[in-house]
């Protein structure tokens, strides 16, 4: 099942990366929500449900303003209403898979702080549901550090100035999956 999941993930990330590079957004939220739901079903079928519960609660917490409008109840919009559920589900998930739980929580916090876009955060959480291991996290860190260094060096050479850049996240996630696969194929164990 693993090669099939990898091929589907690479095709999906290739398509959404193309959109991200061209327009800096995906054409519709279904491009990340459908794979997220499929990853939830995959995780339920092949493993424990702890990361699934954390992911679902975080998804609802992310949509709290929309739910508050739909329900006509402003209490749903309060982050403080959702934090106890997030904390309890995080501790439950981290008891089973600390790497996956911390990654999911960190990606959500990055979105809440507006460091990442919503599609980037959902795609990242989807990847953690598929591969909740240290190889994915290490690959993600390596790809992002290399991308940041390359863009910074190019800017320093061309413009002789240092500035922050907004790098499209979905192509970096595609490279992350490719590098993770290389890490997994290495004869040494990373995680």
C-alpha positions as CSV (number, residue, x, y, z in Angstrom):
1,X,0.0,0.0,0.0
2,X,2.9,2.3,0.7
3,X,4.1,2.7,-2.9
4,X,0.5,3.5,-4.0
5,X,0.1,6.1,-1.3
6,X,3.5,7.7,-2.2
7,X,2.6,7.9,-5.9
8,X,-0.8,9.4,-5.2
9,X,0.8,11.9,-2.8
10,X,3.4,12.9,-5.4
11,X,0.8,13.4,-8.1
12,X,-1.4,15.5,-5.8
13,X,1.5,17.6,-4.5
14,X,2.8,18.0,-8.1
15,X,-0.6,19.4,-9.2
16,X,-1.1,21.7,-6.2
17,X,2.5,22.9,-6.4
18,X,1.9,23.9,-10.0
19,X,-1.0,26.0,-8.9
20,X,0.9,27.5,-6.0
21,X,3.8,28.5,-8.3
22,X,1.5,30.1,-10.8
23,X,-1.1,31.8,-8.7
24,X,0.2,31.5,-5.1
25,X,-3.0,29.6,-4.1
26,X,-4.9,26.4,-4.9
27,X,-8.0,26.9,-7.1
28,X,-10.4,25.4,-4.5
29,X,-10.0,24.3,-0.9
30,X,-11.1,20.8,-2.0
31,X,-7.6,20.3,-3.4
32,X,-6.3,20.0,0.2
33,X,-9.5,19.0,2.0
34,X,-10.1,15.8,0.0
35,X,-6.6,14.5,0.5
36,X,-6.8,15.4,4.2
37,X,-10.0,13.3,4.6
38,X,-8.4,10.5,2.6
39,X,-5.3,10.6,4.9
40,X,-7.7,10.5,7.9
41,X,-9.3,7.3,6.5
42,X,-5.9,5.9,5.7
43,X,-4.6,6.5,9.3
44,X,-7.8,5.0,10.8
45,X,-7.4,1.9,8.6
46,X,-3.7,1.3,9.1
47,X,-3.0,2.6,12.6
48,X,-4.3,4.2,15.7
49,X,-6.8,7.0,15.7
50,X,-5.0,9.4,18.1
51,X,-3.5,11.6,15.4
52,X,-6.8,11.6,13.6
53,X,-8.7,13.0,16.5
54,X,-6.1,15.7,17.0
55,X,-6.2,16.6,13.3
56,X,-10.0,16.8,13.3
57,X,-10.2,19.0,16.4
58,X,-7.6,21.3,14.9
59,X,-9.5,21.5,11.7
60,X,-12.6,22.5,13.5
61,X,-10.7,25.0,15.7
62,X,-9.3,26.5,12.5
63,X,-12.9,27.0,11.1
64,X,-14.2,28.4,14.4
65,X,-15.2,31.7,12.9
66,X,-17.2,30.1,10.0
67,X,-18.9,27.8,12.5
68,X,-19.8,30.7,14.7
69,X,-21.4,32.6,11.8
70,X,-23.3,29.5,10.7
71,X,-24.5,28.6,14.2
72,X,-25.2,32.2,15.2
73,X,-23.2,31.6,18.4
74,X,-20.1,33.8,19.0
75,X,-18.8,31.3,21.6
76,X,-17.6,29.0,18.7
77,X,-15.3,31.8,17.5
78,X,-13.3,31.9,20.7
79,X,-10.0,30.1,20.6
80,X,-10.3,29.6,24.3
81,X,-13.3,27.3,23.8
82,X,-11.2,25.1,21.5
83,X,-7.9,25.1,23.4
84,X,-9.0,22.5,26.1
85,X,-10.0,20.1,23.3
86,X,-6.7,20.7,21.4
87,X,-4.6,20.2,24.5
88,X,-6.3,17.0,25.6
89,X,-6.2,15.5,22.1
90,X,-2.6,16.6,21.8
91,X,-1.5,14.9,25.0
92,X,-3.4,11.7,24.0
93,X,-1.8,11.7,20.5
94,X,1.6,12.6,21.8
95,X,1.5,9.5,24.2
96,X,1.3,7.3,21.1
97,X,3.2,9.3,18.4
98,X,5.0,12.3,19.9
99,X,6.6,13.3,16.5
100,X,3.3,13.3,14.7
101,X,1.4,15.1,17.4
102,X,4.1,17.9,17.8
103,X,4.2,18.3,14.0
104,X,0.5,18.6,13.6
105,X,0.2,21.1,16.5
106,X,3.2,23.1,15.2
107,X,1.7,23.3,11.6
108,X,-1.6,24.5,13.1
109,X,0.1,27.1,15.2
110,X,2.1,28.3,12.2
111,X,-1.2,28.8,10.3
112,X,-2.9,30.5,13.3
113,X,0.1,32.9,13.5
114,X,-0.2,33.6,9.8
115,X,3.3,32.2,9.1
116,X,1.8,29.6,6.7
117,X,-1.1,29.6,4.4
118,X,-4.1,27.4,5.1
119,X,-3.3,25.1,2.1
120,X,0.3,24.7,3.3
121,X,-0.9,23.8,6.8
122,X,-3.6,21.3,5.7
123,X,-1.2,19.7,3.2
124,X,1.5,19.4,5.9
125,X,-1.0,17.8,8.4
126,X,-2.1,15.5,5.6
127,X,1.5,14.4,5.1
128,X,2.0,13.8,8.8
129,X,-1.1,11.6,8.8
130,X,0.4,9.6,6.0
131,X,3.9,9.4,7.4
132,X,4.1,10.4,11.1
133,X,7.8,9.8,11.4
134,X,11.0,11.7,12.0
135,X,12.1,11.1,8.4
136,X,9.3,13.4,7.2
137,X,10.1,16.1,9.8
138,X,13.8,16.0,9.1
139,X,13.2,16.2,5.3
140,X,10.8,19.1,5.8
141,X,13.4,21.0,7.9
142,X,16.2,20.3,5.4
143,X,14.1,21.4,2.4
144,X,13.0,24.6,4.1
145,X,16.5,25.5,5.4
146,X,18.0,25.0,2.0
147,X,15.3,27.0,0.3
148,X,15.6,29.8,2.7
149,X,19.4,29.9,2.4
150,X,19.3,29.8,-1.4
151,X,16.7,32.6,-1.6
152,X,18.6,34.7,0.9
153,X,22.0,34.2,-0.9
154,X,20.4,35.1,-4.3
155,X,18.9,38.2,-2.8
156,X,22.2,39.2,-1.1
157,X,24.1,38.7,-4.4
158,X,21.6,40.4,-6.7
159,X,20.2,43.2,-4.5
160,X,22.9,43.5,-1.9
161,X,20.2,43.5,0.8
162,X,18.7,41.1,3.3
163,X,14.9,40.7,3.4
164,X,12.3,38.1,4.2
165,X,10.7,36.1,1.4
166,X,7.4,34.4,0.9
167,X,8.4,31.1,-0.7
168,X,5.5,29.0,-2.0
169,X,5.1,26.2,0.5
170,X,3.4,23.4,-1.6
171,X,6.4,22.9,-3.9
172,X,8.6,22.6,-0.8
173,X,6.3,20.0,0.5
174,X,6.6,18.1,-2.7
175,X,10.4,18.2,-2.3
176,X,10.0,17.1,1.3
177,X,8.2,13.9,0.3
178,X,10.9,13.2,-2.3
179,X,13.6,13.7,0.3
180,X,11.8,11.7,2.9
181,X,11.6,8.8,0.5
182,X,15.4,9.1,0.0
183,X,15.9,9.1,3.7
184,X,13.7,6.0,4.1
185,X,15.7,4.2,1.4
186,X,19.1,5.0,3.2
187,X,20.6,2.0,4.9
188,X,20.8,3.8,8.2
189,X,17.8,4.5,10.4
190,X,16.8,8.1,11.0
191,X,13.7,7.7,13.1
